[in-house]
């Protein structure tokens, strides 16, 4: 009888071992997934379950329409008298919600409508409805009676609403984005909580596994960047509009500048009205208002006007490197949004590389978990979220400068390297000071100096080279004074820095002179903006309040989504003040750790780069100086926090890393002093840091939806605003 093979339907030994080893993780994953599904299906869909018994009664199909409304030929409503603009319908109480039946909004119709609902004349509740978001169309109505919904819009507004429907059922929704956000929050807690194994794994920049993990961390941002850039390239149109009796707003300055440079001009090819050209003082606000009253246009908002021509003030380098090649290759104008998406991804990439390099050289025993927290903290505290959200031309020079500065400092911090050079002449050393790489030194200087063509404020990052390379500078000076080194050898490194910096700065200075007759005049004084910038000086009485607002403006909360409101910023005298949610240290409280840095300088340095901690101290000083500089020169602007937020974030790293502690493996734990108070509270400290970080992330995301801010989402993306607001339908 032939031998029959034994059939086995069980698992092979390897999967069984993996199951036994990871049983707890698998169980926790399944339980967490089920919990997220329960929250999604029941918590966020509670209106669906509560309205299953709705009668769907359509007896009151025809709404009673108030005297302040009239029906247009297209079926929409027109507000003729805001005091009588209401719709009325009977509700039988079987549903806690009514539905706004919306028409497809036409070009002249509103997409966001402010409503106020009351039942039988009782307490009225206000709600903002996005007519392009289906889930946003439901409004709470608790009880039976006569439901009156007031339309709180201006006279002659076209409202694409057909009717208000009572006694309706709210549909069930499964939102993938909502589930992904919950899963991401859970994953963050699991990976970065004090119980995570990542606290026992040391950062190793040579590890292939950790490098792949770093790439995986940035992959979603890369996919988002590519998607947005491609969409912008395919569908975006130049964003230009004219306000009747006011300015013309052209948000494609850098595309216009690229076209002008390709045609050999330094000015923009934009029309200058003869009345404006003939005005004795075109920057005078009274003169401009008179021209507006006379119907003179176009007068371009926030363009520099000088001697009968329009200019941009900052950002010529992005125009040369991005907008000009795109125009040559495609024949189309690159949108500012596409440029910002690309530049902000590069800024995020180089910032993360800089953070990893700083940590690896500052605290070599740092854990992977602490590194991940730092990688989230620095861009968040650096106000990157503002630029990711506000992708118009204002953000182009900021995004370019953040990219160049992060790359330049990454090269500088890595200039002191033990790796063997491809060419021995690439290394420079004087005395016993650490050897440095001349190519990295020069390329870093090139990047930082290039800020002169983006946002010049970032050029001050060059000052950080003095504390970073102080051992080399001290050795250079002392050996020259003692005659121990030749001038030719001694000046190689300074010569590389000066030559590299001159490559972008010299042509950019000549560009300034060709435009405004001065090497250092960028044209900011010639802006056509809210005041006469040729005469305006920041009132001295406003400087201290503005500094306080930049750093400590408190959060203000309100009822209803998104709960965060703009905080008032009163000033003794008039000055520019952009609406803001909170100050830098309030939006990200972990930044306060930067002020512990002076005390840490007395602790013995165990890092591998002697000038690194002094450089971080220089960042703290430079950050404070830039807060004062922006308060004096620019007023209060949310975007200006990008000038100094990253400086405070990097200078906060030593204290945060010290609080979170070095990597501890099982052997270290057994050898550690169990009575040590720090060892006992370390898990609690890590949990506190993680909790504060997640709070700051939540605040940063909520800021995107805050009403009243510049580029408010309620108007710019009403569908997204309505969809997210509907998550909290009560």
Number of C-alpha atoms within 10 A of each C-alpha: 3 4 5 6 6 6 6 7 6 7 9 9 9 9 10 12 12 10 13 11 11 12 12 11 11 13 11 12 14 12 12 15 16 12 12 19 15 13 15 20 17 14 14 20 21 17 22 16 15 15 19 15 13 18 16 17 15 13 10 14 13 14 16 15 19 19 15 18 24 18 16 12 7 10 14 21 23 23 24 17 17 20 17 16 23 23 21 23 22 23 28 16 16 21 25 24 26 24 21 19 15 20 16 12 17 13 8 10 15 18 23 22 16 13 18 17 24 20 21 14 11 10 9 15 14 17 18 18 26 27 25 22 20 18 23 25 23 25 26 18 22 16 16 17 16 16 24 24 25 21 22 18 20 14 15 14 15 24 27 26 20 17 22 25 24 33 24 22 23 23 13 15 13 12 14 10 10 15 16 12 11 17 15 12 12 16 14 15 17 14 17 23 21 21 14 13 16 21 25 19 17 20 24 17 13 8 10 10 11 14 13 10 12 18 13 12 13 14 12 11 16 18 11 14 21 16 14 16 20 13 12 18 18 9 8 16 13 15 13 10 11 15 10 11 15 19 20 17 18 17 22 19 25 29 25 24 24 29 24 17 16 15 10 9 14 21 20 21 15 14 13 16 14 11 13 20 15 10 13 10 13 21 23 16 16 13 15 21 14 11 20 17 12 11 12 18 21 19 23 22 18 22 23 23 26 18 10 13 17 22 25 22 23 23 26 22 22 23 27 19 11 18 25 24 16 18 16 13 8 10 10 15 22 27 25 25 24 24 25 29 29 20 26 26 20 21 25 21 19 21 26 24 17 24 22 21 18 25 22 21 19 22 20 18 19 25 25 21 24 26 23 20 21 23 20 14 25 26 21 21 29 24 24 23 18 19 19 18 18 20 20 21 20 18 24 28 24 29 29 25 32 28 23 28 29 26 23 27 28 22 23 25 24 20 23 21 16 11 7 9 11 8 7 9 9 13 19 18 18 22 14 9 17 18 16 23 23 22 18 23 24 23 21 29 29 24 24 27 29 27 28 26 27 25 22 18 16 22 20 15 20 17 13 21 20 16 20 22 23 18 17 23 19 15 18 22 14 15 16 15 10 8 10 13 16 10 11 9 12 20 12 13 23 14 13 18 21 14 14 22 22 17 14 19 18 12 13 20 19 14 20 19 15 14 21 16 11 14 17 14 15 24 20 17 17 24 23 24 15 11 15 19 16 14 10 11 13 16 15 12 12 19 22 14 18 26 21 16 24 25 18 17 22 18 17 13 13 10 8 12 20 20 14 21 23 19 17 16 17 13 16 11 10 12 21 15 16 15 17 25 27 26 21 26 20 20 25 26 17 22 26 18 19 22 15 14 21 15 9 15 13 8 8 7 14 12 17 15 21 20 20 22 23 20 22 26 24 21 25 25 14 19 21 17 13 21 21 19 15 21 27 19 12 15 23 26 18 19 17 19 23 25 20 24 27 26 26 28 28 27 28 26 26 21 21 23 21 13 17 24 21 18 19 19 13 9 8 11 11 10 8 12 12 11 8 9 9 14 14 12 12 15 16 15 17 23 18 15 21 22 14 14 21 19 14 20 19 12 19 20 14 16 25 22 22 21 18 14 18 13 15 18 21 22 14 10 15 20 22 17 25 23 18 20 20 21 18 15 18 14
